[in-house]
Amino acid sequence: MPVWLREHSWRQTLTAVYLSLPLRGARATAANIFCSERYLKVSVPPFLFEAILYAPIDDTNSTAKIGNGNIFFTLYKKEPAMWDSLTLANADKEKLQYLRENAVVKAHEKAKEETEAKKITKQEHKKYALEATMKVEEAERKRIEDLKEKERQKVAKELDLWKNQQKNGDKYKIIQKKRELHQETEPLKERKSEKINKTRIPNEGTSKTRLKSTKGGHGSCSIFSQNLKEEQLPAPRAAATIKVNFTPRVFPTALRESRVAEEEEWLHKQAEARRIINSDLSELEDLKEEEKNPDWLKDKGNKMFAMGDYLGAVNAYNLAVRLNNKLPLLYLNRAACHLKLRNLHKAIEDSSKALELLTPPVPDNEKARVKAHVRRGTAFCQLELYTEGLQDYEAALKIDPRNENIEKDAEKIRHLIQGTMPNS
């Protein structure tokens, strides 16, 4: 049979009641606490505590802290007032039984409402994610269509330009053929005229003029050839746009500022390490090339964590760690998943590994180091190792002394260690 706890201490203010229950050697980890507006029940085998409260309380915001062999309750009153006593006095058994049953019924209804609300919220999140995905796909499809339209217009312009050039080339060939025919018929006319002149009786004047014309008489041919040269000049070149493409590089620095030999050696080592890892992991044979990238797996794990799929996120981070075990963010994110899954020892291991990799401490990794200390300290506190947890929180405060949330959590841990209740 359970042993009823009769010893307890309490104090109150206008808005809150502070209750302390001594456990006297019992293990607090097996505590079962049930609280409603008027009913409070605590079961810590072999002890049992039950109380019908004097007035209603806000069971949603009320808290319970376990430590140093005591359970500390902070019960917030629904209406500010001073109670005459902690429990309801002079209540018969029927009224007590009615209050117990009513508390259980309300607790079941509240749990059902919370379950329905979570279900509706999850459906809304899925709907929002689907709509966002559809919008992104629609924007991508529109972008691709615009690119296709621009390419089509560009090809159409180039085709029209090519047709015009072809027409100009045909016209130029026709003109050139006419000139060649003209050059072939001109010598025939000259020969005929010479034969006619030979048959006539020549005189001195005509002979002299003929001789002069024959001596200096290539003037007509030179003029024709000069005109022919001017007409044979090609048409001006059409205007066009010259595209300049730079050689793609893995490193963002300019080639003139880089050490090519060292960069090529680094890339070769990375490729060799990736090849060795891929040959060792048989499960990577069915994966795509981008799915073998640790950064891609990290982003996949982050999306799963945001959707509440913590086991899927852990699997993604596990594979990413096997591919590259030198990325501190992989261990840091996996520690957050383990905290959600209550794998506290694994959360401590991953946070410690992240802190090892986040060395030397520089301003760029301050946020990551703060997260690692807070997550490891949270895991320690949930394992009731408050001293170790406080050390991590104080280390986080040294890095980020202006963080009020970390300061509040550290103050609560100090109160738990000292066995005192913080002021309301």
Backbone torsions as a table, in degrees:
resi	resn	phi	psi	omega
1	MET	NA	148.6	179.9
2	PRO	-72.9	154.4	177.7
3	VAL	-101.0	121.8	-177.3
4	TRP	-74.8	132.3	176.6
5	LEU	-83.6	114.1	178.6
6	ARG	-101.4	-23.4	-177.7
7	GLU	-86.2	125.3	174.8
8	HIS	-161.0	159.7	177.9
9	SER	-130.4	144.2	-179.9
10	TRP	-148.5	154.1	173.7
11	ARG	-143.6	164.8	-173.3
12	GLN	-146.0	160.4	168.7
13	THR	-125.9	-173.3	178.9
14	LEU	-65.8	-26.6	-173.2
15	THR	-114.5	-12.1	-173.5
16	ALA	-148.1	157.4	175.6
17	VAL	-124.1	131.5	-179.7
18	TYR	-111.6	117.6	-175.1
19	LEU	-118.9	135.6	-180.0
20	SER	-125.8	127.1	179.6
21	LEU	-117.2	120.2	176.3
22	PRO	-78.3	138.1	-178.1
23	LEU	-93.7	-22.3	175.4
24	ARG	54.0	56.7	172.8
25	GLY	91.2	-8.3	-179.6
26	ALA	-77.3	153.0	179.4
27	ARG	-78.7	121.0	-176.8
28	ALA	-75.1	-15.4	-178.4
29	THR	-67.4	-22.1	-178.9
30	ALA	-95.0	17.6	-176.6
31	ALA	-71.2	135.9	175.8
32	ASN	-120.8	114.9	-173.0
33	ILE	-116.0	130.8	175.5
34	PHE	-127.7	126.9	-175.0
35	CYS	-138.2	133.8	173.5
36	SER	-132.3	-166.4	-176.5
37	GLU	-63.7	-39.3	-175.2
38	ARG	-121.9	-0.4	-171.1
39	TYR	-130.9	133.7	178.3
40	LEU	-133.2	127.5	-179.8
41	LYS	-135.6	131.6	179.6
42	VAL	-128.4	125.2	178.8
43	SER	-119.6	110.9	175.5
44	VAL	-126.5	93.0	-173.8
45	PRO	-49.6	129.1	7.9
46	PRO	-94.9	11.2	-173.8
47	PHE	-93.0	152.6	178.9
48	LEU	-142.2	133.5	177.6
49	PHE	-128.4	135.0	-179.1
50	GLU	-141.9	138.0	-178.0
51	ALA	-148.8	132.8	169.3
52	ILE	-94.5	110.3	-170.8
53	LEU	-68.7	155.8	-175.8
54	TYR	-67.6	-37.3	-178.5
55	ALA	-144.3	164.0	-178.8
56	PRO	-65.0	149.6	177.7
57	ILE	-126.3	166.8	175.6
58	ASP	-90.3	94.2	-175.4
59	ASP	-70.3	-17.7	-179.2
60	THR	-73.2	-42.3	-176.9
61	ASN	-92.9	-11.5	179.4
62	SER	-67.7	148.7	-175.0
63	THR	-129.3	162.0	176.4
64	ALA	-136.6	132.6	179.5
65	LYS	-122.9	134.9	-178.7
66	ILE	-114.5	128.2	177.5
67	GLY	177.4	149.7	177.4
68	ASN	55.7	40.1	176.4
69	GLY	72.2	18.9	-180.0
70	ASN	-138.4	157.1	171.4
71	ILE	-117.5	122.2	-178.2
72	PHE	-106.7	125.0	178.1
73	PHE	-109.1	137.1	170.3
74	THR	-117.0	103.2	-175.3
75	LEU	-106.0	117.0	-178.2
76	TYR	-89.9	130.3	-178.4
77	LYS	-76.0	145.4	175.9
78	LYS	-73.6	-36.0	178.8
79	GLU	-125.6	128.5	179.7
80	PRO	-62.3	119.3	178.9
81	ALA	-170.5	159.6	176.9
82	MET	-95.5	129.9	-178.6
83	TRP	-85.7	145.6	174.2
84	ASP	-74.9	-31.7	178.3
85	SER	-153.9	168.9	-180.0
86	LEU	-72.6	-42.2	-175.7
87	THR	-110.2	166.1	179.0
88	LEU	-76.1	123.2	-177.2
89	ALA	-91.3	153.6	174.7
90	ASN	56.9	43.4	177.4
91	ALA	-104.5	133.4	-179.6
92	ASP	-78.6	172.7	-176.2
93	LYS	-66.2	-36.1	-178.8
94	GLU	-64.7	-42.4	179.3
95	LYS	-66.1	-41.7	177.5
96	LEU	-61.4	-43.0	178.5
97	GLN	-63.2	-39.8	179.2
98	TYR	-64.2	-43.4	179.9
99	LEU	-64.7	-38.8	177.5
100	ARG	-61.7	-51.6	-178.3
101	GLU	-62.2	-40.7	179.1
102	ASN	-63.2	-38.8	178.5
103	ALA	-63.5	-42.1	179.5
104	VAL	-65.4	-42.8	-179.8
105	VAL	-62.6	-44.6	179.7
106	LYS	-64.9	-36.8	178.6
107	ALA	-64.3	-41.5	177.4
108	HIS	-64.1	-42.2	179.6
109	GLU	-64.6	-41.7	179.3
110	LYS	-64.4	-41.9	178.1
111	ALA	-62.7	-39.8	179.0
112	LYS	-64.6	-42.7	178.6
113	GLU	-63.5	-41.6	178.8
114	GLU	-64.1	-39.5	178.3
115	THR	-63.2	-44.7	178.9
116	GLU	-63.3	-41.1	179.6
117	ALA	-64.2	-40.5	177.4
118	LYS	-64.2	-39.1	179.4
119	LYS	-64.0	-44.2	178.8
120	ILE	-64.2	-41.9	179.2
121	THR	-62.9	-40.9	178.8
122	LYS	-63.9	-41.3	177.8
123	GLN	-63.7	-40.1	178.7
124	GLU	-65.1	-39.9	177.3
125	HIS	-62.1	-42.6	179.0
126	LYS	-63.6	-41.7	179.5
127	LYS	-63.6	-42.8	179.4
128	TYR	-64.4	-42.0	179.3
129	ALA	-63.4	-39.4	178.7
130	LEU	-65.7	-43.4	179.1
131	GLU	-64.1	-41.3	178.9
132	ALA	-63.6	-40.4	177.9
133	THR	-63.2	-42.4	179.1
134	MET	-63.6	-38.9	178.4
135	LYS	-65.1	-41.9	179.1
136	VAL	-63.8	-42.8	179.2
137	GLU	-65.3	-38.8	178.7
138	GLU	-65.0	-41.9	177.6
139	ALA	-63.8	-40.2	178.1
140	GLU	-65.5	-40.9	178.5
141	ARG	-63.7	-41.4	178.3
142	LYS	-64.1	-39.7	178.4
143	ARG	-63.0	-41.2	179.2
144	ILE	-65.9	-40.3	178.3
145	GLU	-62.7	-40.4	178.5
146	ASP	-64.0	-41.1	177.7
147	LEU	-63.0	-41.6	178.2
148	LYS	-62.3	-41.6	-179.5
149	GLU	-64.7	-42.0	178.0
150	LYS	-63.1	-42.1	178.1
151	GLU	-64.7	-38.0	179.2
152	ARG	-64.5	-43.9	177.8
153	GLN	-63.3	-39.2	179.1
154	LYS	-63.7	-44.2	179.1
155	VAL	-65.1	-38.2	178.9
156	ALA	-63.1	-41.7	177.9
157	LYS	-64.1	-43.0	179.0
158	GLU	-63.8	-36.9	178.3
159	LEU	-66.3	-42.2	177.7
160	ASP	-63.2	-41.5	178.1
161	LEU	-62.6	-40.3	179.1
162	TRP	-65.5	-40.0	178.0
163	LYS	-62.4	-42.9	178.9
164	ASN	-63.0	-39.7	177.5
165	GLN	-64.4	-38.3	177.8
166	GLN	-63.6	-41.6	178.8
167	LYS	-63.7	-44.5	178.2
168	ASN	-62.4	-36.4	177.9
169	GLY	-66.8	-40.0	177.8
170	ASP	-64.0	-42.5	178.2
171	LYS	-61.1	-41.7	179.9
172	TYR	-63.5	-39.2	178.0
173	LYS	-63.6	-41.4	179.7
174	ILE	-63.0	-43.9	179.7
175	ILE	-63.3	-39.9	-179.4
176	GLN	-64.6	-40.5	178.0
177	LYS	-63.3	-40.6	178.0
178	LYS	-61.7	-40.1	179.2
179	ARG	-66.4	-39.0	178.1
180	GLU	-63.0	-41.8	177.4
181	LEU	-63.4	-38.5	179.2
182	HIS	-65.0	-39.5	178.5
183	GLN	-66.3	-33.1	179.5
184	GLU	-73.2	-35.5	-178.2
185	THR	-78.9	-24.3	-177.6
186	GLU	-64.5	-45.8	178.1
187	PRO	-62.5	-33.7	178.3
188	LEU	-63.5	-40.7	178.5
189	LYS	-64.1	-39.3	179.4
190	GLU	-65.4	-40.1	178.6
191	ARG	-63.3	-42.5	178.3
192	LYS	-61.0	-41.3	-179.8
193	SER	-67.3	-35.3	177.6
194	GLU	-65.2	-41.3	178.1
195	LYS	-61.9	-40.6	179.9
196	ILE	-65.6	-40.4	179.8
197	ASN	-66.7	-33.4	179.2
198	LYS	-67.4	-35.6	-178.8
199	THR	-71.6	-23.5	178.5
200	ARG	-77.2	159.8	176.6
201	ILE	-79.8	120.3	-176.5
202	PRO	-83.2	146.2	169.8
203	ASN	-119.6	175.2	-173.4
204	GLU	-66.1	-42.5	-176.8
205	GLY	-64.1	-43.0	-178.6
206	THR	-70.4	-36.5	179.9
207	SER	-66.1	-39.8	-179.8
208	LYS	-64.5	-44.3	179.7
209	THR	-65.0	-35.5	179.7
210	ARG	-67.6	-39.9	179.9
211	LEU	-66.5	-39.0	178.8
212	LYS	-64.4	-40.2	-179.1
213	SER	-68.8	-33.5	-180.0
214	THR	-76.2	-31.5	-179.8
215	LYS	-72.9	-50.8	179.7
216	GLY	-99.1	18.7	-164.5
217	GLY	-93.2	30.7	169.3
218	HIS	-99.3	15.7	-178.4
219	GLY	-65.0	-40.3	-179.9
220	SER	-65.7	-39.5	178.3
221	CYS	-67.0	-39.5	-179.3
222	SER	-66.9	-38.8	177.8
223	ILE	-63.9	-42.8	-180.0
224	PHE	-63.9	-43.1	180.0
225	SER	-65.4	-36.0	178.3
226	GLN	-65.5	-43.0	177.4
227	ASN	-64.2	-37.3	179.7
228	LEU	-63.7	-40.7	178.8
229	LYS	-63.2	-40.9	179.9
230	GLU	-65.9	-38.4	-179.9
231	GLU	-74.7	-24.2	-179.4
232	GLN	-81.8	-0.2	178.7
233	LEU	-65.0	133.5	-179.2
234	PRO	-70.2	160.0	179.0
235	ALA	-69.4	155.1	178.6
236	PRO	-61.2	149.6	179.0
237	ARG	-68.8	144.9	179.4
238	ALA	-75.3	147.3	178.7
239	ALA	-71.0	143.4	-179.3
240	ALA	-150.5	164.2	179.4
241	THR	-104.7	127.7	180.0
242	ILE	-96.6	124.0	179.0
243	LYS	-93.8	132.7	179.5
244	VAL	-113.3	118.8	178.6
245	ASN	-111.2	134.9	178.5
246	PHE	-93.4	152.9	179.7
247	THR	-66.0	125.3	179.9
248	PRO	-65.8	140.7	-179.2
249	ARG	-131.5	146.3	178.5
250	VAL	-72.9	-39.9	-177.8
251	PHE	-89.1	142.8	-175.3
252	PRO	-75.8	-13.3	-178.0
253	THR	-74.6	159.6	177.2
254	ALA	-69.7	154.4	-176.3
255	LEU	-64.1	-34.4	-178.0
256	ARG	-70.4	-19.8	-179.5
257	GLU	-99.6	1.2	-173.4
258	SER	-104.9	159.9	173.7
259	ARG	-103.4	97.9	-170.3
260	VAL	-61.9	-42.0	-176.8
261	ALA	-63.8	-43.9	179.6
262	GLU	-66.9	-38.2	179.3
263	GLU	-65.7	-43.4	179.0
264	GLU	-64.1	-38.1	178.0
265	GLU	-64.9	-41.2	179.0
266	TRP	-64.0	-44.6	178.8
267	LEU	-62.9	-39.3	178.7
268	HIS	-63.8	-42.6	178.4
269	LYS	-64.7	-40.0	178.6
270	GLN	-63.4	-44.2	179.9
271	ALA	-64.5	-38.8	-180.0
272	GLU	-67.1	-41.7	178.8
273	ALA	-64.5	-40.7	179.2
274	ARG	-65.3	-36.8	179.4
275	ARG	-66.7	-40.0	179.5
276	ILE	-65.9	-42.3	-179.7
277	ILE	-64.7	-42.8	-179.2
278	ASN	-65.2	-33.6	178.7
279	SER	-72.4	-28.5	179.8
280	ASP	-78.6	-27.8	-176.1
281	LEU	-97.2	106.3	-179.4
282	SER	-70.4	-26.5	-177.5
283	GLU	-73.5	-8.9	179.5
284	LEU	-84.0	-4.0	-176.8
285	GLU	-65.2	-34.0	-177.2
286	ASP	-90.0	-1.0	-178.3
287	LEU	-87.3	153.8	174.1
288	LYS	-74.2	168.7	-176.4
289	GLU	-65.8	-41.2	-179.8
290	GLU	-70.0	-24.5	179.3
291	GLU	-75.3	-9.4	176.8
292	LYS	-92.8	7.0	-179.2
293	ASN	-92.0	124.7	-179.9
294	PRO	-59.2	-35.9	179.4
295	ASP	-65.7	-39.1	178.2
296	TRP	-65.3	-40.6	178.6
297	LEU	-66.6	-35.8	178.0
298	LYS	-63.7	-45.1	177.9
299	ASP	-62.6	-37.8	178.4
300	LYS	-63.8	-43.6	178.2
301	GLY	-63.3	-38.1	178.6
302	ASN	-62.8	-40.8	179.2
303	LYS	-65.6	-41.7	178.2
304	MET	-63.5	-39.6	178.6
305	PHE	-63.5	-40.9	179.0
306	ALA	-64.9	-31.3	179.1
307	MET	-84.1	-3.9	180.0
308	GLY	89.4	5.1	178.5
309	ASP	-89.5	79.8	-173.6
310	TYR	-71.6	-36.6	178.2
311	LEU	-65.3	-42.9	176.9
312	GLY	-62.2	-38.8	178.0
313	ALA	-64.7	-40.3	178.3
314	VAL	-62.1	-41.5	179.1
315	ASN	-62.9	-41.6	179.0
316	ALA	-64.0	-43.1	179.2
317	TYR	-67.5	-35.6	178.9
318	ASN	-60.2	-46.5	-179.7
319	LEU	-66.8	-37.6	178.3
320	ALA	-65.0	-38.0	178.0
321	VAL	-66.1	-37.2	177.9
322	ARG	-66.4	-31.1	177.9
323	LEU	-77.1	-37.8	-179.9
324	ASN	-150.5	106.1	-176.5
325	ASN	-94.9	21.1	179.9
326	LYS	-113.9	10.8	179.4
327	LEU	-98.9	112.4	-176.8
328	PRO	-66.9	-28.0	-177.8
329	LEU	-66.6	-28.2	178.3
330	LEU	-63.7	-46.7	178.9
331	TYR	-67.5	-37.7	-179.3
332	LEU	-64.3	-44.7	179.4
333	ASN	-68.6	-37.0	179.5
334	ARG	-67.7	-31.9	175.7
335	ALA	-63.4	-38.1	177.3
336	ALA	-63.3	-40.4	177.1
337	CYS	-63.3	-42.9	-179.5
338	HIS	-64.5	-33.8	175.7
339	LEU	-63.0	-41.6	177.9
340	LYS	-65.0	-35.3	-178.3
341	LEU	-88.6	2.2	-180.0
342	ARG	66.0	25.0	172.6
343	ASN	-90.0	77.1	-167.2
344	LEU	-70.1	-39.9	179.8
345	HIS	-64.9	-39.9	177.6
346	LYS	-67.1	-35.1	176.8
347	ALA	-63.0	-38.7	178.2
348	ILE	-66.6	-41.6	-179.3
349	GLU	-63.5	-46.4	-178.4
350	ASP	-66.7	-39.2	178.3
351	SER	-64.6	-40.3	178.9
352	SER	-65.2	-40.8	178.2
353	LYS	-64.7	-39.1	177.4
354	ALA	-62.3	-40.5	178.3
355	LEU	-66.3	-33.5	176.5
356	GLU	-64.2	-40.2	-177.9
357	LEU	-77.7	-22.1	-179.3
358	LEU	-86.1	48.7	177.3
359	THR	-125.5	143.7	-0.3
360	PRO	-74.5	155.9	178.4
361	PRO	-70.1	118.4	-179.7
362	VAL	-129.3	164.3	-179.6
363	PRO	-59.5	-28.4	-177.6
364	ASP	-68.6	-26.5	-178.9
365	ASN	-109.0	22.1	179.7
366	GLU	-63.7	-46.8	-177.8
367	LYS	-61.9	-41.7	-179.8
368	ALA	-64.7	-39.0	179.6
369	ARG	-68.6	-36.2	176.6
370	VAL	-62.7	-45.4	179.3
371	LYS	-61.6	-40.7	-178.8
372	ALA	-63.5	-44.7	179.4
373	HIS	-64.6	-41.8	-178.2
374	VAL	-66.3	-42.2	-178.4
375	ARG	-69.1	-38.0	176.9
376	ARG	-69.2	-39.4	177.3
377	GLY	-64.2	-37.7	177.3
378	THR	-63.1	-42.6	179.0
379	ALA	-63.8	-40.8	177.7
380	PHE	-61.4	-43.7	-178.6
381	CYS	-65.7	-38.6	177.8
382	GLN	-68.5	-20.8	172.6
383	LEU	-90.3	8.0	179.7
384	GLU	65.0	24.9	173.2
385	LEU	-100.2	74.8	-169.6
386	TYR	-71.4	-32.3	-179.3
387	THR	-64.0	-46.9	177.3
388	GLU	-63.7	-40.4	178.9
389	GLY	-62.8	-40.3	178.7
390	LEU	-63.9	-35.8	178.2
391	GLN	-61.5	-41.2	178.5
392	ASP	-67.5	-41.7	178.6
393	TYR	-63.8	-39.1	177.6
394	GLU	-67.2	-35.7	175.6
395	ALA	-64.0	-39.0	177.3
396	ALA	-65.9	-37.2	178.7
397	LEU	-67.6	-31.4	176.2
398	LYS	-64.0	-35.8	179.8
399	ILE	-77.4	-42.9	-177.4
400	ASP	-127.8	78.4	-174.5
401	PRO	-69.3	-13.4	-177.7
402	ARG	-92.8	2.8	-177.6
403	ASN	-80.1	107.7	-176.5
404	GLU	-70.4	-34.7	-179.4
405	ASN	-63.4	-43.4	179.0
406	ILE	-65.3	-38.2	179.7
407	GLU	-63.6	-41.7	179.0
408	LYS	-63.7	-45.3	179.4
409	ASP	-63.0	-39.0	178.9
410	ALA	-64.9	-38.1	178.9
411	GLU	-64.8	-40.0	177.7
412	LYS	-62.4	-40.2	179.9
413	ILE	-65.6	-37.8	178.7
414	ARG	-63.0	-39.6	178.3
415	HIS	-65.6	-38.3	178.1
416	LEU	-64.8	-39.3	179.6
417	ILE	-67.0	-39.7	-179.5
418	GLN	-78.3	-14.8	-180.0
419	GLY	76.9	28.6	179.1
420	THR	-118.9	157.1	178.9
421	MET	-95.9	135.4	177.3
422	PRO	-70.8	152.4	176.9
423	ASN	-67.1	149.2	-179.7
424	SER	-73.5	NA	NA
